[in-house]
Amino acid sequence: MPDSYCFKKNGTNIMMKRIAFLLFFSFFITASCLQAAEHSRAYELKRAQLLSYILNHEITTYHYYHRPLDNKISTQAFKLYLKQVDPRKQFFLQKDIDSLKGFKLKLDDEMRSGNLQFPIAADEILRERVKQVQAITTAIFKQGIDLNKVESMQSDAKKIRYCKTIEELRDRWRKDIKYQTVSQYLDIQEINKAASETNKGTKIKIKKPAELKKEALEKVRKSDDYLFSRMLKMDNEDSYNRFFSIIVRAVDPHSDYLPPNRKEDFDIHMRGSLEGIGAVLQEDSGYVKVVRIIPGGAAYRQKQLTADDIILMVAQGQKEPVNIAGMRLRDAVSLIRGKKGTTVRLTVKKPDGTIRVISIVRDIVQLKDTFVKAVTIKLPGDGLIGYMKIPSFYRDFRGKRNVTDDTRKALKKLTAQHIKGLIIDLRNDGGGALVDAVKIAGLFIRTGPVVQIRAQDKTDILNDTDPSITYSGPLLILINRFSASASEIFAGAMQDYGRAIIVGSKHSYGKGTVQTMLNLDNQLPSFFGINVSRYQPLGALKLTTQKFYRINGGSTQDRGVASDIVIPTRFMYSKIGEKYSENAMPWDKIAPASYKKWPSYPFNIKKLRELNVHLIKTNKKFIEIVKEADEARARQQHTIIDIDLASQRHERQKLAAIRKAAGDKPYSPYLHGEDYGQGKKAGRITPAQEKKKFIKRLNTDPAIQESLDILRRAE
């Protein structure tokens, strides 16, 4: 979409729009008001009214849905606001919600009229409740807490109701502080114990229970104080910006309003000049959620943080953790970023419901970890199977390295060794350049369509036009619930052609939409011819404008790509994927493209599924994975947790035993690492050491064993 609008309308319609806007905006151009209130609430309101008009127009005109804001979106935005500012219902009372319900169907009207009452009214109530809670918690810390008293609390925010009285709210905070303190107590104790065992030559003092409790309480107090201080610093501009973001996200979860500071953050991220943990984050119902792990980044190499983790607290090194629930995303990100080589500790809630503290050393992206890697696997008896890991669909648009060229080179090396089958691993591949999804598909077919892209009423088809085939043998593609976007397009096309068998989790992520970034400073002046520089910068609008469809006509949105052979994963019962996002666009279908199936399909799906059932029941690794997944499902269903010290200690010990049982145990002696390495230059360890680590990871992966068994049975 160009920076300036291009309307295919007659002059009369354009003039009417110009007049309508001038009427709406007439009160902006009074010189005395501009001079007297440039930094006042009046200025903030006028700027917000301008933004409400622009955003309403942009969404109505350019979003994929191409429809105006309505009561449905208003209702969704109202719910999103409550979830974002008070995700665990720890501030608002039920009577506050009742008083705000009158706005529930009016937020769309406020956007159209510029009469923005809700964001300020709601935030004023919130501010008063924060002050009350601040006084409540001060009293709780003074009174002290019995960590040994057996009691429980509801851990699922969806099942918690708003408190009716201040007394109820006080008890909720008392239990929350107790739970946080118990968690900190056990963390400190574990760290203290580990330090004494690691440094046996140095005398490390073992902390007594009273010392542990005092230190834990102080950490929690400081964390809560920071939370209250941050919430009370919110000004009117923050309130308006949050309101606009919520309105846009109520349309769909990938659209968003980015105020100037967030747009600057986005621009820096796109240039790749930030140092941090290497993860893409987004706000989700008041929490900071990990959307994607960036290949080659610190979190990618550390391997404990995963997509769909919820970050609850952030700590710098050994300092006290900061509670980031309800925090603006940019503020949370500023805590997570830091200088290269420094450590950040993240307290995260995993998709299975467990809470873990993850330490990550900040670093820049190591390019060697982002590139295609390939090895050969020697089968029992005779023959080789190729294995290729594609971490992302990377492309340097300045004409340098890209995933297609690296994949082609790796394929040529593998085929030169006469492999009998090929595994392409797309697990945790969050996507990347669409052009490479099309080009890589072309390495396995002669010519034909790969993906359909629909924008409002127009559909384009992207085709592979190169008749050459780099690899024509049996092909298996591994996916999981974190395989998204471009990786889903490639896997879906191979499945539709009958070119590959898909193995992995029940379905991939299901992200089948395209977003366009609009710089709002470039839009309004070019259309209305009015100088609004006093209100700039206005920020940017990220808007969903297109949708992906497979060549069979079905969208990759919501449903993703379904595996032909489903294997268990630790997160198989967790709500991971686009379909679980609030206000996600639904699956639908259009007319299929014209294409010819691959002439031979070497896999007997029915027989392979029967064998798969037997393998899952007999493979020790899979048995332990299923056990861990069952435990996770039980935790998700039983959300009332015991918060006393003994119960929480027992729960940690039980989870540690389960993880240990499901730990790394080599089972395949056949990997020998031929052709490793599209990216083994540079790095802190030698290429040989890196290759050894890579092969060791494969040796402990039951999905690889399952894939080998399937390819051995290819006809």
N, C-alpha and C positions, 0 to 999 in steps of 0.2 A: 504494500500500500504506500503511495507517495506521501511525502511530508505534508503537502497541501491537498485539500480536498478537490475532487473533480466531480461536479454534479452534472448529471445528464437531465437537467430540468429546464423548463422554459424561463424566460426572464421574469415573468410575473411571479412565479413561485419563489424564485430567489429573492425578489423584492419584498414579498410578503414575509419571508423568513427574516430578512434584514430589519423590517419594521417591527416585527414581533420581538426581536432581540433588543432593538433600541428602546422599546417601551420597557422591557424587562430590566434593562441596564441603565436607564436614564438617570437614576439617582446616583450612579457611580461617578458622574462627570461634574459634580459640583465641586469647584476648586476649593472652596473653604473647607468642606468636609475632608477632602484628601489631605490638605495641609495640616489640619488640626488633629486628625485621628490616624495618622499613618501607622502608628504602633499601638493603637488602642483596640479595645474590644470591637468598636465600630468598624475599624479597618479589617479585623479578622473576620467579622460577620460578612462584610461586603465581598471580601475575597472568597469566602466560602460560598456565598450566593452565586458568584461568578462560576466557581467550580461546579456547583450543583447543576447549573444550566448546561455547561460544557459536557459533563459526564453523562447526564441524561440524554443529550443529543447523540453523543458518540455511541453509547450502548444501544440505543434504539436504531441507529443507522447502520452500525458496522459489526455488531455481534452476530455470530452464526445464526442465532435464533431470529434476528431481525424483527423484534417486537418490543413494544414499550414496557417500561416498568409498570407493575400492577400489584394488586393486593397479595398475590401469591409470593412475589419477590419481597414485598414489604414484611410479610409474616416470617419468611426465612431470615431476613436481615435482623428482625427483632430477636429471633432465637439466637442468631450468631452473636449479636451484641452481648447478650446475657452470658453465653458460653465463653466469650473471649474475656470479658472483664471480671467475671466471677465464676470460673470453671467448676469449683468445688462447693459453690453455694456457701461461702464463708463470710460474706459481707451483707448482701441484700437480705432483708426480711421479706416474708410473704406479703406483708402490706405494701412494701415498696414495689413489688412486682405488680400487685393489683393496681397501684396508682399509675403505673407506666403502661398498663395494657391498653389504655385509650389510644396510644400511639401505634399499636400493632398493625393496623390497616392504613396508616396515614404516612408512612415513611416515603412511599413512592410519590405521594402528593407533595410532601415537603421538598423532594428533589425537583419536582416540576416548578413549584411556585417560588422556591428560594426562601420560604418561611421555615427556617431550620430551628425548630424548638427542641426536638428530641435529644440531640447529642449533648446539649448544655444541661437540660433538665435532668437527664439520667445521670450524667457525671456529677452534678451537684449533690444528688442523693447519695451516690457512691462515695463521694469525698467525706460526707458526714459520717457514713458507716465506717469508713476506714479509721477516722479519728476515734470512734467509739471502740472499735476492735483493738486499736493501739493501746487504749487505756485498759481494756480487758486483759490483754496479754501481759502487760506490765504487772498487773496484780497477780496473774497466774505464776509468773516467774518468781515473784516475791514470796508467794505462799509455798512454793515447792511442789514436786510431783512424786508420787509413789510409783516407781517403775516396776515394782513386783506385784502390784495389785492386778488380779486377773480381770480383764475387761476387753471388750471388742469394739470395733467400729466398722462402718460401711466404707469399702474402698472404691466402689464404682460410683463415679459422679452422677451417672444417669439414674441411679436408684436413690440418690439423696434428694430429699425435699428441702425447700427453703424453711428456715426456722421461723416460727411464729412469734417468738419472744426473744428478748435480750438474754434471758436465762438459758434458753436452748442454745443460742449462739455461743454463749460463754462455755457451755459444756462441750460443744463441738470443737472449739479452739483448744480447750484443755486436752481433749483426746488427741487432737492433731499434734499438739506440741509434745505430748507424751510419745506418740509414735515416732516423730522425728528424732526425739532425744534417744529413744531406744535404738534406733537405726544408727545414730552417730556413736552411741556408746559401743555398740558391737563393732563398728568400723574402726574406731580408735583402738579397741582391744585387739582386733585382728592385726592391725598395723604394728602395734606394740609387740605382739607375740612374734610376728614375722621378723621384726628388726632384731629381737633378742636371739632368734634362731639363726639368722643370717650372719650376725656379727658375734660369733661365739667367743672370739678373742677379746672383744670389748664388752665391758660390763654395761648392759642396758637395763635400766630400772624398769621393773614390771609394775605398772600402775595399779593402785588399789581401786576397789569399786567406788569409793567416795570420790577419788580423783577423776575416774572415768566419767562419773555422773556430772561432776562440776564442769569438766571440759566440754562434755556433750551439750549440757544446758546452755553454756555460753555460746557455742557455735550456733545453736538453734535460735537463741535470742538475737544474735547479730544478723542472722539471715532474715528473720522476720522484721527486724527494724529496717533493714535495707528495703524489703518489700514495701513496707508502709511509706517510707520516705520517697521511694520511686513513684508510687501511686499518687501521692499528694503533690508531686511536682508537675503533674499533667496540667497544661493550660488549655485555653479555648481552642487554639490552633490544633493542638494534639487531639482534642475531642472531635473537631470537624474532620480531621484527616482519618481518624479511626472510623468514624461514621461512614465516610466515603468508601473506604476499603471494604467495610462490611457490606455496604449496598452492592458493590461490584461483585464481591465473592458470593453473594446470594444468588447471582445469575448463574455462575458455575465456579467450581473451586480453583480453576487455573487462571481466571480473570482476576485482576486486582488493580486498585489505584495505588500508585507509588508516589508519595509526596517527594519533594526535591531531595531530601536527605536519603531516602530509600532508593530513589532513581540513581543517585550518585554511587551508592553501594552496588547497585546492579551493574552499572557501567564498569566499575572497578573489577567486579567479579568476572564480567565478560572478557576483560582484557587479561585476566589471569594473573594479576599482579599482587593478589592478597596472600599473606602467609597465615595459615591457621590449621584446622584439622582436616580440611579437604572434604567437606560435606555440604550439600545443598539443603537448606532448612526452610521451613515455612511455618506460619502460624496456623494452628488447627485447634479450634474450640478452646482457646485460651492457653494452649500449650505450644511449645516449640517442638515440631516434629521433623525428624530426618527424612527427607524426600529421596535423596540419592547420595551414595558414596562416590566421590570422584576418583576414578582409577589413577593410581600413582600418588594420591595424597596420603597424609599421615594416618588418617582413619582406615584407609584402604590397606595400608601395610600393617597396621596394628591388628586389624581383623576382628575386633570385638563390637564396634559400633556398626549397626546395620540400618538399612532403610526401614522406616516405620517405627524406629525407636522414639520414645518421647523423652526429651531432656527436661528433667525436673529441677536440677540444681547445677551450678557451675562454680568451681573453686580454682583459684590460681595456686598451683603448686600445693603446698601444705596449709594454705590459708583456709579460713572458714568458707564453706560453700554458700552461695547466694541462691535463694529461691527465685526462679524465673517464671513461675506460673503467673499468667496474666500480663507478663512483660511484653512491651512492644518488641517486635522481631529485631529491629535494628539495635535496640539496647541489649538484647540477649546476644546477638551476634558480636557486638563490641566486647562483651565479656569473654566470648569464646575465642576471638582472635587474640593474637599476641605475637611477640617476637619469636623468630625462628629459634628453636632449641629449648624454649621454655615449656613447662608442663601445665596442662589444664586437666582437671578432674571433673568428669561429667557423671552426675547421678542420673541414670536413665531407667525408664520403665520399658522393658522389652515387650514385643507383641504377645508373648506368652504370659504376661502379667508379672514376671519377676522384676525385682529392683536390683540394679548392679551399679557399682562405681567403676568407671572406666578412665584410666589415665592415658592421655595421649600427648606425645611430644610434638609441638607445633613444627611444621616444616612446609616447604614449598612442594609442589607436585613434582615427583620424580618421574620423568618421562619414560624411563625404562620400564616402569610398571604399567604403563598405559597401552603398550603395543602388543600386537598379536604374538603369541607364543605357540610353538608346535613341538611335539615329541612323537616318536613312534613307540608302539606297545607290542612287544613280542608275544604272540599267542602260544599256548602250550602246543608243542609239536612243531608246527610250521606256520609261517605267515606273520604279517605285520598289520596292525591297525593304526591309523593316524589319529592323533588327538590335537585339536587346535582350540586355544582359549582366545576369545575376542572380548576384551574387557569393556570396550565401548566402540561406537562407530565414529572414531575421531577423524578429523580432517583439518589441516592447516590451510585456510583459504588463500594464503599467500603463495600457494603453489608448492609447498614443501610436502611433508609426509602425510599419508592418509591410509586408512584401514584397508581400502580396496587393494592398493599396490602391495601392502604387506601380506594380505591374505593370498593374493595371487602368487607371490614369491614363495610363501610357505607351502602352498598347494603343489607347486612345481617340484619342490624338494621332496615332498612326501610321495608324490606320484612316481618320481624317479626311483623310489624304493619298492614300487609295485605293491602298495598297500591294498589290503582286501576290503577295507571299509574305513570310514572317516567319522569321527565324533567332533562336532563343533559345539563348544560349551558357551552358551549365552547366559548362564546363570549370573545374576546380579548386574547384567548389562543394561544400564538405564537408557541406552539409545545414543543419539548423536545426529550426524548428518544424514538426512533423508537420501541424498544422492548416492551415498555409499550402500544403503540398504538395497537400492535398485541395482547398483553395479555389482555388488557381491552376489546377489541372486543370479545375475547374468553369468557368473563363473560356473554355474551348475545347470543352466538351461541354454537352449539355442537362442531363441528370441521370444518375445512375448511380453504381455503386461505384468507388472509387479505389484502396483498399488493404485487405487483410485482415490482422488482427493476432491472433496466436495466443499464448495464455498457458496453458501446460500442456495441459489438455483443453478449453479454451474458445476459440472463434474469434469475433471481432467484425469487422464490416465497416464502414468509414467511407465514407459516400456524399456525393456532391455533390447537394444538394437544390434548388439554384437553377436554374430552367429557362432563364434568360437566357444568351446567348452573346456574349462581347465581341468575339471574332475567329473567323471561320469559314473563312478562306482556307487556302492551302497552308502547312504548318508544318514546319520543320526544326529539330531539337534537336541541338546540338553537345555531346558529352561527351568526357571522357578518363578515365584510370585514377584520377584524384583526385576525380572526381565521386562523391559518397557519400551514403548515408542518404536524407534527404528529397528530394534531387535525383534519386536513383535511383527513388524511388517515383513522382515526377511523370513522369519520362521513361518508366518502365516502363508506367504507365497509358496514356500517349499512344500508345505502341507497341501495346499490347494492343487498344486501341480502333481501331487503324488510323488514328489522328488525325494522327500525325506520322511522319516518317522520321528515324531516329537515325543520326547521322554522327559519326565520331571514332575513338578507339582501339578495339581489338578488344572490350573490355568496360570497364564502369565498375568502381569499387573493390570492391563486393560486401559492404558493411556493412549487414546486414539484421537487426540485433538491437536490443533496447531494454534499457537498464540502469536499475535502481532503486537509489537511495542510502539505506541504512539506518543511522541513527545508533545505534550499539550501546549507548550510554548510556540510550536510551529503551526498549530491548527487554527486557533481562533483569529489571529490577525489576518491570515491569508484569506479567510472566508468573509469576515465582517468588515474588514478594513478599519478596525478601531484599535487605537494604541492602548494596550492594557499593561504596559511595561511596569507600572507601579505594583502590580500584583504578581509579577513574575519573580522567580521561577514557579510554575504551576505544578511541575512534576510530570508524571507519565501515566498512561493507561495501558495495562497489559490486557489484551482482549482476545478471546477465543474467536477465530474467524474461519477456521477450516476443520474438517473432520476426515479421518482416514477410513477407507473401506478396502477390504480384501478383494481379490479378483473374483471371488465367488459371490460378492455382493454384500457380505456381512461386515459390520464395522468391527474394528479392533477395540473400540471404546467399550468400557464396562466389562465385557466378557473376556477380553484378551484372546489368547490362543490356547485352546484346550489340548492337553497332552494325549497322545494315542496310548501311551503306557504311563500310568501314574505310579510314582514311587513315594514313600513316606518322607516327610521332612519334619524338623522340629516345630515348624510354624504352620503345619497343615490345617490346624483348627483355628488359627488366628485370623482376625479380620484384616487381611492385608490385600490391598488392591483398590483400583479406582472405584469399584462398585460400593465400597464402604466409605467413600468420601461424601461429605454433605453436599447436596445440590449437584451431584455428578450428572453429567449429560447421559442419557440412556443409550442402550444398544439399539440399533435399527439396521435396516438393510436397504440397498438400492439394487438396480439391475446389475447382474454379473457382467464382467468383461468377457470378451471373446478370447478363449485360450484353449490349447490342446494339452491334455494330460501327458505326463512322462510315459513313454511306451512300456516300461516294465517297472513293477513295484515289487521289490524282493522280500517284503515282510508279510508274514501271515499273522495279522493282528490278533485274531481270535486265539490262536495257539500261544502266541507270546503273552497274552494277558493271563492265560491259565498258568503258564510257567512263572510269570511274575508273582502271582498270588502265592505259589509255593516258595519262591525265593524269599519273599518278605517274611514268611513264617519261619524260615530256617536260618536265614543270615543273621548272625549275632548282632552285627552292627545295626541292621534295620530293626531288629527286635528292641534294642535299647532306644533307638530313635522314636519308635512308636510309643514306648513306655514314657519317654520324656514328653512327647506330644500329648499323651493322655493326661499326664500330671498337669500340664499347662492348661488343658481344657477344663480340668477339675477346678483349677485355681480361678479361671475365668468365670465359671459358673457359681462357685462359692465365694462371693465377694465380701462376706463379713469376716474380718480377720482379727485374730487375737493380738493385742498390742502390748502385752506385758513382756518383760525381759526374757523369761524362760521360754515362752511360746515362740518368740521371734528367733531366739538362738536355735531352738529345735528345728524351725522351718529352714533356716540357713543350712544347718547340717544335713537335712534331708535333701535339699536341692544340690548341695555339693556332692553328695553320694551319687545322685542320679547323673550329674554331669560327668563325674569320674567314670562311671560305668559306660557312658556313651563316648568316652574319650578316644583319642587317636590310637588305632591299632592296625598296623600294616597287614594287608591280606593278600596283596598281589605282588609276586616277585618278578613280574614280566616287564615293568617299565624300565626302559634304559636310556631315555632322553636323547635319542637321535634328533637332530635338526632343531634343538631348543634354540629359540632366540631370535626374534625380530627386534628385541630391545635390550640386549644384555650389555651394552656399553655403559660405562659410567656407573655410579652407585658406590655405596659404602662397603660392599662386599664384592668378591671377585665373581666373574661370570660362572665359574665352576661351582662356587658355593651357592650362588643364586639358583643355578640349575638343579643342584642337589635338593634345595629347599622346595623347589617347585615339584619335583618328582615325589618327594616325601609327602607333600600334600595330596597328590593324586593317589598315592598308595593307601591313604587312609580314607578314601572317598568311596562309599558303597555305590554311589550312582555310576561311577566309572566301571565297577565290576558288572553292574546290571547292563550297562551299555555294551561292554565287551561280549556278554552272553547273547545279547540281541543280535549284534553284528556277526557273531559266529554262526548264528542260525539263519542268516540272510540267504535267500535262495538264488 
